[in-house]
Amino acid sequence: MLDRGIEIKTPAQIDGMRKAGLVVGRTLELLRGSVRAGISTGELDAIAEDSIRSSGAVPSFKGYHGFPASICASVNDEVVHGIPGGRVIVEGDVVSIDCGAIVDGWHGDAAITVAVGAVPDEVTRLMRVTEEAMWRGIAAARLGGRVTDISHAVETHVRSQGGYGILEDYTGHGIGSQMHQPPNVPNYGRPGKGPRLVEGLALAVEPMITLGTKETSLLEDDWTVVTDDGSWAAHFEHTFTITPQGTWVLTALDGGEAELTALGVPFGGR
């Protein structure tokens, strides 16, 4: 442990996080294929919990500060932390699904946003820009760099693509033996600031981007975050680390190799 409570993992502990990350990655792919018009967010949650537990893992979210489900399912203008329940998905919705799992005490955390059938072009573009920004943030991380190198890369890509809202009150985070740890990883800011990026540090990068305002409110359930102007949002997330060989995305099924290679970043998986 060093630098304001940041947890530094051994290679063996990172391998443990990879196991949790693969459970999350496989569960999210299962959910991606399960999202359709007519299914409820509660049914998606049941699919996720079965997938996680049948893999020998435990859902990170269920019971976390009282959260009642195994995934967050946020629809349209709900940005993050939506509680699954009776809401039925309809054609034209976009659904952000955030998922976490614990294996032998180590956490994985990732999120995807899925369109249900045909959605407006601006929504398709929003999803693409958000996912691209996540990958560019991860790609900006180098051993010896700083946390806000990631933040700056995320913001730079989003700003280059149009007038989107970037949430400032919700950020990425450190992750390891707990789901949320120092340091915070904002999705905006100047580079070269914050804790140094070192071997054994694991971070979750998760841009939350809207078609309109960055301003949000919390619903009466004390969890669901919605845009103040009703604009739709997208959310993507991966957990990653940096090894001496390069970057390793612990929640991507291929370790992030394809995306990292396309961005010219050395792959550091094992």
TORFI-265085 format. One record per residue: x, y, z of N, C-alpha, C in turn; residue in three letters. Coordinates in steps of 0.05 Angstrom, whole numbers, plus 5000, padded with zeros to 4 digits. Layout:
N
SITE  n_x  n_y  n_z ca_x ca_y ca_z  c_x  c_y  c_z   r
SITE    X    Y    Z    X    Y    Z    X    Y    Z ala
...
***
This chain:
270
SITE  n_x  n_y  n_z ca_x ca_y ca_z  c_x  c_y  c_z   r
SITE 5017 4976 5000 5000 5000 5000 5018 5025 5000 met
SITE 5011 5044 4982 5027 5069 4982 5011 5091 4969 leu
SITE 5019 5115 4972 5007 5139 4960 4977 5140 4965 asp
SITE 4970 5150 4989 4942 5155 4997 4925 5130 4996 arg
SITE 4935 5108 5006 4919 5084 5008 4915 5068 4982 gly
SITE 4931 5074 4962 4929 5059 4937 4940 5031 4941 ile
SITE 4925 5011 4931 4933 4983 4934 4949 4973 4911 glu
SITE 4973 4963 4916 4991 4952 4896 4990 4922 4898 ile
SITE 4984 4909 4876 4981 4880 4876 5006 4866 4866 lys
SITE 5010 4842 4875 5031 4825 4865 5021 4813 4838 thr
SITE 5040 4802 4822 5031 4789 4797 5010 4766 4803 pro
SITE 5014 4751 4824 4994 4730 4830 4967 4742 4837 ala
SITE 4967 4764 4851 4941 4777 4857 4928 4789 4832 gln
SITE 4944 4799 4814 4933 4808 4788 4921 4785 4773 ile
SITE 4934 4762 4774 4923 4738 4762 4896 4731 4774 asp
SITE 4893 4735 4800 4867 4731 4813 4846 4750 4803 gly
SITE 4854 4775 4798 4836 4795 4787 4828 4787 4758 met
SITE 4846 4775 4744 4840 4766 4717 4817 4745 4717 arg
SITE 4818 4728 4737 4797 4708 4739 4770 4721 4743 lys
SITE 4769 4741 4761 4744 4756 4766 4736 4771 4740 ala
SITE 4756 4782 4727 4751 4798 4703 4739 4781 4681 gly
SITE 4748 4756 4678 4737 4738 4658 4708 4731 4664 leu
SITE 4701 4728 4690 4673 4723 4697 4656 4746 4689 val
SITE 4666 4770 4694 4651 4794 4687 4648 4796 4656 val
SITE 4670 4792 4642 4669 4794 4613 4650 4774 4600 gly
SITE 4651 4750 4610 4633 4729 4599 4604 4735 4606 arg
SITE 4599 4745 4630 4572 4752 4638 4561 4775 4621 thr
SITE 4577 4795 4616 4568 4817 4599 4562 4809 4571 leu
SITE 4578 4790 4560 4572 4781 4533 4546 4765 4533 glu
SITE 4541 4750 4554 4516 4735 4556 4493 4755 4557 leu
SITE 4496 4776 4573 4475 4797 4575 4471 4812 4549 leu
SITE 4493 4818 4535 4491 4831 4509 4473 4815 4490 arg
SITE 4476 4789 4491 4459 4772 4474 4431 4768 4484 gly
SITE 4427 4775 4510 4400 4770 4522 4383 4795 4520 ser
SITE 4394 4818 4517 4378 4843 4516 4361 4843 4491 val
SITE 4335 4846 4495 4316 4847 4472 4291 4860 4482 arg
SITE 4275 4869 4463 4249 4880 4470 4232 4858 4483 ala
SITE 4219 4865 4506 4202 4847 4520 4214 4835 4545 gly
SITE 4241 4837 4548 4254 4826 4572 4255 4849 4593 ile
SITE 4252 4842 4618 4254 4862 4639 4282 4864 4650 ser
SITE 4288 4887 4661 4315 4890 4673 4319 4871 4696 thr
SITE 4297 4863 4710 4300 4843 4731 4307 4816 4720 gly
SITE 4297 4809 4697 4304 4784 4684 4334 4784 4676 glu
SITE 4343 4807 4666 4372 4809 4660 4389 4805 4685 leu
SITE 4380 4816 4707 4394 4813 4732 4396 4784 4740 asp
SITE 4374 4769 4737 4374 4740 4744 4393 4725 4727 ala
SITE 4394 4731 4701 4413 4718 4683 4441 4723 4692 ile
SITE 4447 4748 4700 4474 4756 4709 4482 4742 4734 ala
SITE 4464 4741 4754 4471 4728 4779 4476 4699 4775 glu
SITE 4460 4686 4759 4464 4657 4754 4491 4653 4740 asp
SITE 4498 4670 4721 4524 4668 4707 4547 4671 4726 ser
SITE 4545 4691 4743 4567 4697 4762 4570 4674 4782 ile
SITE 4548 4666 4794 4550 4645 4815 4557 4618 4803 arg
SITE 4548 4612 4779 4554 4586 4768 4584 4585 4759 ser
SITE 4597 4608 4758 4625 4609 4752 4642 4608 4777 ser
SITE 4630 4604 4800 4644 4603 4825 4651 4629 4836 gly
SITE 4638 4650 4827 4643 4678 4836 4619 4688 4852 ala
SITE 4623 4712 4863 4602 4725 4878 4597 4752 4865 val
SITE 4572 4761 4862 4567 4788 4851 4578 4809 4869 pro
SITE 4593 4828 4858 4604 4850 4873 4583 4869 4883 ser
SITE 4562 4873 4867 4544 4894 4872 4523 4887 4893 phe
SITE 4515 4862 4894 4492 4854 4910 4498 4858 4940 lys
SITE 4483 4876 4953 4488 4882 4981 4508 4904 4985 gly
SITE 4521 4914 4964 4541 4935 4966 4527 4961 4974 tyr
SITE 4532 4970 4999 4519 4994 5010 4488 4991 5007 his
SITE 4478 4966 5008 4450 4961 5006 4439 4958 4978 gly
SITE 4456 4958 4958 4445 4955 4930 4433 4927 4928 phe
SITE 4408 4926 4916 4393 4900 4918 4398 4881 4895 pro
SITE 4416 4886 4876 4417 4869 4852 4446 4863 4845 ala
SITE 4449 4846 4825 4476 4837 4816 4487 4854 4794 ser
SITE 4470 4869 4780 4479 4888 4759 4466 4914 4764 ile
SITE 4477 4935 4752 4462 4960 4748 4452 4960 4719 cys
SITE 4426 4967 4716 4414 4967 4689 4401 4995 4686 ala
SITE 4414 5012 4669 4406 5040 4666 4396 5044 4638 ser
SITE 4372 5054 4635 4358 5056 4609 4355 5085 4600 val
SITE 4364 5091 4576 4360 5116 4563 4372 5140 4578 asn
SITE 4356 5156 4592 4367 5180 4606 4378 5172 4633 asp
SITE 4376 5147 4641 4389 5137 4665 4418 5132 4659 glu
SITE 4436 5146 4672 4464 5144 4665 4477 5120 4677 val
SITE 4475 5117 4703 4488 5095 4718 4471 5088 4742 val
SITE 4476 5064 4753 4466 5055 4779 4436 5050 4779 his
SITE 4424 5045 4756 4396 5037 4755 4391 5010 4768 gly
SITE 4370 5009 4784 4363 4984 4798 4346 4966 4780 ile
SITE 4354 4942 4774 4338 4924 4758 4311 4918 4772 pro
SITE 4291 4913 4756 4264 4907 4768 4245 4901 4746 gly
SITE 4221 4912 4748 4199 4905 4730 4199 4920 4704 gly
SITE 4217 4939 4700 4217 4954 4675 4222 4936 4651 arg
SITE 4205 4937 4631 4207 4921 4608 4221 4937 4586 val
SITE 4242 4925 4574 4257 4938 4553 4239 4938 4527 ile
SITE 4240 4961 4513 4225 4963 4488 4244 4969 4465 val
SITE 4234 4964 4441 4249 4971 4417 4257 5000 4417 glu
SITE 4282 5006 4411 4292 5033 4411 4305 5043 4436 gly
SITE 4304 5026 4458 4317 5033 4483 4348 5029 4480 asp
SITE 4363 5043 4497 4391 5036 4501 4394 5029 4531 val
SITE 4408 5007 4536 4411 4997 4563 4440 4995 4570 val
SITE 4448 5009 4591 4475 5007 4602 4475 4986 4624 ser
SITE 4493 4967 4622 4494 4945 4642 4522 4946 4654 ile
SITE 4523 4950 4680 4548 4950 4696 4548 4924 4713 asp
SITE 4571 4910 4713 4572 4884 4726 4598 4881 4741 cys
SITE 4597 4869 4764 4621 4864 4780 4620 4836 4791 gly
SITE 4644 4824 4795 4645 4797 4806 4670 4795 4824 ala
SITE 4668 4777 4844 4690 4772 4862 4698 4743 4861 ile
SITE 4724 4738 4857 4735 4711 4857 4758 4711 4877 val
SITE 4756 4695 4898 4777 4692 4919 4785 4719 4930 asp
SITE 4765 4737 4933 4770 4763 4945 4778 4785 4926 gly
SITE 4781 4779 4901 4790 4799 4881 4768 4806 4862 trp
SITE 4766 4832 4856 4743 4843 4841 4750 4847 4811 his
SITE 4729 4844 4795 4729 4854 4767 4704 4871 4763 gly
SITE 4706 4892 4746 4685 4911 4743 4685 4921 4714 asp
SITE 4663 4919 4700 4661 4929 4672 4633 4936 4665 ala
SITE 4629 4950 4643 4602 4959 4635 4601 4961 4605 ala
SITE 4577 4956 4594 4572 4960 4566 4545 4975 4563 ile
SITE 4541 4987 4539 4515 4998 4532 4506 4985 4507 thr
SITE 4481 4976 4507 4470 4960 4486 4445 4974 4474 val
SITE 4444 4976 4448 4420 4987 4435 4401 4964 4429 ala
SITE 4375 4969 4432 4354 4949 4428 4341 4955 4401 val
SITE 4348 4941 4380 4337 4947 4354 4348 4973 4343 gly
SITE 4332 4986 4327 4341 5011 4314 4339 5034 4333 ala
SITE 4360 5050 4335 4361 5075 4351 4370 5097 4333 val
SITE 4365 5122 4340 4374 5145 4324 4404 5145 4320 pro
SITE 4412 5155 4297 4441 5156 4291 4457 5170 4312 asp
SITE 4446 5191 4324 4460 5206 4345 4466 5188 4369 glu
SITE 4448 5170 4374 4451 5152 4397 4473 5131 4391 val
SITE 4472 5120 4366 4493 5101 4358 4520 5115 4359 thr
SITE 4522 5139 4351 4547 5154 4352 4556 5159 4380 arg
SITE 4537 5166 4398 4543 5170 4426 4556 5145 4438 leu
SITE 4544 5122 4432 4555 5097 4443 4583 5092 4432 met
SITE 4587 5096 4406 4613 5092 4395 4634 5110 4407 arg
SITE 4627 5136 4409 4646 5155 4420 4654 5148 4449 val
SITE 4634 5140 4465 4639 5133 4493 4658 5109 4495 thr
SITE 4653 5088 4479 4670 5065 4480 4698 5071 4470 glu
SITE 4700 5087 4449 4726 5095 4439 4741 5111 4460 glu
SITE 4727 5129 4474 4740 5145 4494 4752 5128 4516 ala
SITE 4737 5107 4524 4747 5088 4545 4773 5076 4535 met
SITE 4774 5066 4510 4798 5053 4500 4821 5072 4498 trp
SITE 4815 5097 4490 4837 5116 4488 4847 5124 4515 arg
SITE 4830 5124 4535 4839 5129 4562 4858 5107 4571 gly
SITE 4850 5082 4567 4867 5059 4575 4893 5060 4559 ile
SITE 4892 5067 4534 4916 5067 4517 4935 5089 4525 ala
SITE 4926 5109 4539 4943 5131 4547 4960 5125 4572 ala
SITE 4953 5103 4585 4966 5095 4610 4993 5082 4604 ala
SITE 5014 5092 4618 5041 5081 4615 5053 5080 4643 arg
SITE 5070 5060 4647 5085 5059 4672 5101 5085 4675 leu
SITE 5099 5097 4699 5113 5122 4703 5096 5146 4697 gly
SITE 5073 5142 4683 5055 5164 4677 5038 5171 4701 gly
SITE 5018 5187 4697 5000 5196 4719 4971 5190 4712 arg
SITE 4955 5188 4733 4927 5180 4729 4912 5199 4710 val
SITE 4917 5225 4711 4902 5243 4694 4911 5242 4665 thr
SITE 4932 5227 4659 4938 5222 4630 4914 5207 4618 asp
SITE 4902 5189 4634 4879 5174 4625 4855 5194 4622 ile
SITE 4851 5210 4642 4829 5229 4642 4830 5247 4618 ser
SITE 4854 5258 4612 4857 5276 4590 4851 5263 4563 his
SITE 4860 5238 4560 4855 5223 4535 4826 5218 4531 ala
SITE 4811 5212 4552 4782 5208 4550 4769 5234 4541 val
SITE 4775 5255 4556 4762 5281 4549 4769 5290 4521 glu
SITE 4794 5288 4514 4803 5298 4488 4788 5284 4465 thr
SITE 4784 5258 4468 4770 5244 4447 4740 5252 4446 his
SITE 4728 5254 4469 4699 5262 4470 4695 5289 4458 val
SITE 4712 5308 4467 4710 5336 4457 4714 5338 4427 arg
SITE 4731 5321 4416 4737 5321 4388 4714 5312 4371 ser
SITE 4695 5298 4383 4673 5285 4368 4647 5301 4369 gln
SITE 4645 5322 4386 4620 5337 4387 4615 5349 4414 gly
SITE 4592 5360 4418 4585 5374 4443 4572 5357 4463 gly
SITE 4585 5336 4471 4574 5317 4490 4578 5326 4519 tyr
SITE 4561 5316 4537 4565 5321 4565 4581 5299 4578 gly
SITE 4602 5307 4593 4619 5287 4607 4613 5290 4637 ile
SITE 4603 5269 4649 4597 5270 4678 4622 5275 4694 leu
SITE 4620 5293 4713 4643 5300 4730 4640 5290 4758 glu
SITE 4615 5285 4767 4610 5276 4794 4614 5246 4798 asp
SITE 4618 5232 4776 4622 5203 4777 4647 5196 4761 tyr
SITE 4663 5179 4772 4690 5174 4759 4696 5145 4759 thr
SITE 4718 5138 4745 4731 5112 4748 4745 5111 4774 gly
SITE 4759 5088 4779 4769 5084 4806 4790 5062 4807 his
SITE 4805 5062 4828 4822 5039 4834 4805 5015 4842 gly
SITE 4816 4991 4839 4801 4967 4844 4821 4945 4851 ile
SITE 4812 4926 4867 4829 4904 4876 4814 4886 4896 gly
SITE 4823 4888 4921 4810 4872 4942 4783 4885 4950 ser
SITE 4778 4909 4941 4752 4922 4943 4745 4932 4915 gln
SITE 4719 4937 4911 4710 4946 4884 4718 4974 4879 met
SITE 4714 4992 4899 4722 5020 4896 4744 5027 4915 his
SITE 4766 5035 4904 4790 5042 4920 4802 5068 4908 gln
SITE 4819 5081 4923 4835 5103 4911 4853 5091 4889 pro
SITE 4860 5107 4869 4852 5135 4865 4827 5137 4847 pro
SITE 4813 5160 4849 4792 5166 4829 4805 5170 4802 asn
SITE 4790 5163 4781 4800 5166 4754 4779 5183 4739 val
SITE 4781 5210 4740 4761 5227 4726 4762 5223 4696 pro
SITE 4741 5231 4683 4739 5229 4654 4745 5256 4641 asn
SITE 4758 5274 4655 4765 5300 4644 4789 5310 4660 tyr
SITE 4804 5329 4649 4826 5341 4664 4852 5343 4649 gly
SITE 4870 5358 4660 4897 5361 4648 4914 5337 4654 arg
SITE 4932 5330 4635 4949 5307 4640 4971 5313 4660 pro
SITE 4984 5291 4669 5008 5294 4686 5002 5299 4715 gly
SITE 4978 5294 4724 4971 5299 4752 4961 5273 4765 lys
SITE 4960 5273 4791 4950 5250 4806 4972 5229 4811 gly
SITE 4964 5207 4823 4984 5186 4830 4998 5175 4805 pro
SITE 5022 5166 4810 5038 5154 4788 5027 5126 4781 arg
SITE 5028 5119 4756 5020 5093 4746 5043 5074 4749 leu
SITE 5040 5053 4766 5061 5035 4772 5051 5006 4768 val
SITE 5070 4988 4765 5063 4960 4763 5048 4951 4788 glu
SITE 5027 4936 4784 5011 4926 4807 4987 4943 4813 gly
SITE 4984 4966 4801 4961 4983 4804 4939 4974 4784 leu
SITE 4915 4971 4793 4892 4964 4775 4872 4987 4777 ala
SITE 4862 4994 4754 4843 5016 4752 4819 5008 4735 leu
SITE 4796 5019 4742 4772 5017 4725 4767 5044 4711 ala
SITE 4767 5044 4685 4763 5068 4669 4734 5067 4659 val
SITE 4718 5087 4664 4690 5086 4656 4677 5113 4649 glu
SITE 4681 5121 4624 4668 5146 4616 4638 5143 4616 pro
SITE 4625 5164 4626 4595 5166 4626 4589 5192 4610 met
SITE 4577 5189 4587 4575 5211 4568 4545 5214 4560 ile
SITE 4536 5239 4557 4509 5244 4550 4507 5260 4524 thr
SITE 4483 5260 4512 4477 5276 4489 4473 5305 4495 leu
SITE 4470 5311 4521 4465 5339 4529 4482 5348 4552 gly
SITE 4468 5352 4575 4482 5364 4598 4498 5344 4613 thr
SITE 4518 5354 4627 4533 5338 4646 4520 5337 4673 lys
SITE 4499 5353 4677 4485 5355 4703 4466 5332 4707 glu
SITE 4467 5321 4730 4450 5297 4736 4436 5301 4763 thr
SITE 4416 5284 4767 4402 5282 4793 4399 5253 4801 ser
SITE 4394 5249 4827 4390 5223 4838 4360 5218 4842 leu
SITE 4350 5196 4832 4322 5190 4836 4316 5183 4865 leu
SITE 4290 5180 4872 4282 5175 4899 4292 5148 4910 glu
SITE 4300 5130 4892 4311 5104 4901 4339 5107 4913 asp
SITE 4350 5131 4912 4377 5138 4922 4400 5124 4908 asp
SITE 4394 5113 4884 4414 5100 4868 4415 5110 4839 trp
SITE 4393 5111 4826 4392 5116 4797 4399 5145 4791 thr
SITE 4419 5148 4774 4429 5175 4765 4417 5181 4738 val
SITE 4402 5203 4735 4390 5211 4710 4400 5238 4701 val
SITE 4399 5243 4675 4407 5270 4665 4385 5290 4672 thr
SITE 4393 5314 4679 4374 5335 4686 4357 5344 4662 asp
SITE 4369 5342 4638 4354 5351 4614 4340 5329 4599 asp
SITE 4341 5304 4610 4328 5282 4597 4343 5270 4573 gly
SITE 4367 5280 4568 4383 5270 4546 4393 5241 4552 ser
SITE 4396 5226 4531 4405 5198 4534 4435 5197 4540 trp
SITE 4443 5174 4551 4471 5171 4559 4482 5144 4551 ala
SITE 4508 5142 4552 4522 5116 4548 4544 5114 4569 ala
SITE 4551 5089 4574 4571 5082 4595 4585 5057 4587 his
SITE 4612 5059 4586 4628 5035 4581 4650 5035 4602 phe
SITE 4659 5011 4609 4679 5008 4630 4695 4983 4626 glu
SITE 4721 4984 4633 4738 4961 4635 4757 4965 4658 his
SITE 4766 4942 4670 4787 4942 4690 4813 4934 4676 thr
SITE 4834 4949 4682 4860 4943 4669 4883 4947 4688 phe
SITE 4906 4936 4680 4931 4940 4695 4953 4943 4674 thr
SITE 4977 4951 4684 5000 4954 4666 5022 4936 4676 ile
SITE 5032 4918 4659 5054 4901 4666 5079 4912 4652 thr
SITE 5103 4901 4659 5127 4910 4645 5126 4906 4615 pro
SITE 5109 4888 4606 5107 4882 4577 5087 4901 4563 gln
SITE 5068 4912 4578 5048 4929 4566 5022 4929 4582 gly
SITE 5000 4936 4569 4974 4939 4582 4958 4914 4580 thr
SITE 4943 4907 4601 4927 4883 4603 4900 4891 4613 trp
SITE 4879 4887 4596 4852 4893 4604 4839 4868 4616 val
SITE 4836 4869 4642 4830 4845 4657 4801 4835 4653 leu
SITE 4783 4853 4644 4755 4846 4640 4748 4841 4611 thr
SITE 4768 4845 4593 4763 4839 4564 4771 4810 4559 ala
SITE 4754 4795 4544 4759 4767 4540 4785 4761 4527 leu
SITE 4794 4779 4509 4820 4775 4497 4842 4791 4511 asp
SITE 4836 4801 4534 4855 4817 4549 4859 4845 4537 gly
SITE 4842 4852 4518 4845 4878 4505 4864 4878 4482 gly
SITE 4875 4855 4474 4896 4854 4455 4889 4867 4428 glu
SITE 4865 4861 4418 4857 4871 4392 4856 4902 4392 ala
SITE 4842 4913 4411 4838 4942 4412 4865 4956 4418 glu
SITE 4880 4945 4436 4906 4958 4443 4925 4957 4419 leu
SITE 4926 4935 4405 4943 4933 4382 4935 4953 4361 thr
SITE 4909 4956 4356 4899 4976 4337 4907 5004 4344 ala
SITE 4910 5009 4370 4917 5036 4380 4948 5039 4383 leu
SITE 4963 5018 4376 4992 5019 4377 5003 5016 4405 gly
SITE 4988 5003 4423 4997 4999 4451 5006 4971 4455 val
SITE 5029 4966 4467 5038 4939 4473 5019 4924 4491 pro
SITE 5014 4899 4485 4996 4882 4501 5013 4869 4522 phe
SITE 5003 4870 4547 5018 4860 4569 5006 4836 4584 gly
SITE 4987 4822 4571 4973 4800 4584 4991 4775 4585 gly
SITE 4981 4757 4602 4995 4731 4604 4975 4709 4608 arg
***
